[in-house]
Amino acid sequence: MDVGAVLIKLKPDALHHVEQWKNELNARKAEAIETLRAEGVHVESWFHLELDGQDYLLAYMRAEDIARAQQIGRESQFSIDQVHKQFKSNWAKVIPAKLLLDLENIHE
């Protein structure tokens, strides 16, 4: 299982686009989850944070293979993925995070 996270610096005045994107994905949650299944993603979480007056998103993913999931996402024809691809135009910079520790408590 792969685990990954990125910090995304947003372009100035992009917060209203973040809100629209969030609302669209929440309204179409079943479609979004269908794309996660196709990509082999088990968990995808998004957070907003502000540092020194600059807006960022923090994205976390747990997947069978993150590189494969990203490739499938790039090639996806799901209409909900097109919404996400368009949303990326609000990103100024993507900063990869280095995994230091991953603890998981699985009850079988």
C-alpha positions, 0 to 999 in steps of 0.5 A, spaced: 500 500 500 502 506 498 501 513 502 502 520 499 501 527 501 502 533 497 502 541 499 499 545 493 500 552 493 494 556 490 494 562 486 491 568 489 484 569 490 483 562 488 479 560 494 472 561 491 474 556 486 476 551 492 469 552 494 466 551 488 470 544 487 469 542 494 461 543 493 461 539 486 465 533 488 460 533 494 454 533 490 457 528 486 460 524 491 458 517 488 461 519 481 468 521 485 468 514 489 467 510 482 473 514 480 477 512 486 475 505 485 478 505 478 484 508 480 485 503 486 485 509 491 482 507 498 483 514 501 483 521 498 483 527 503 483 534 502 485 540 507 485 547 506 490 551 510 493 558 510 500 560 512 503 567 512 496 570 508 497 564 503 492 559 501 494 552 500 491 545 500 494 539 503 492 532 499 493 525 502 492 519 499 492 511 500 492 507 494 495 500 492 499 504 487 499 511 487 503 512 481 498 508 477 492 511 480 495 518 478 496 515 471 489 512 470 486 519 473 490 523 467 487 518 462 480 518 465 474 520 461 469 520 467 466 527 467 467 528 475 475 527 473 474 533 468 472 537 473 478 536 478 483 537 472 480 544 470 480 545 478 488 544 477 488 551 473 488 554 480 494 551 483 501 555 483 505 549 485 505 542 488 510 540 493 511 533 495 511 531 502 516 525 504 513 520 508 516 519 515 512 514 519 505 511 517 502 507 522 495 503 521 491 499 526 487 494 522 482 489 526 481 483 522 
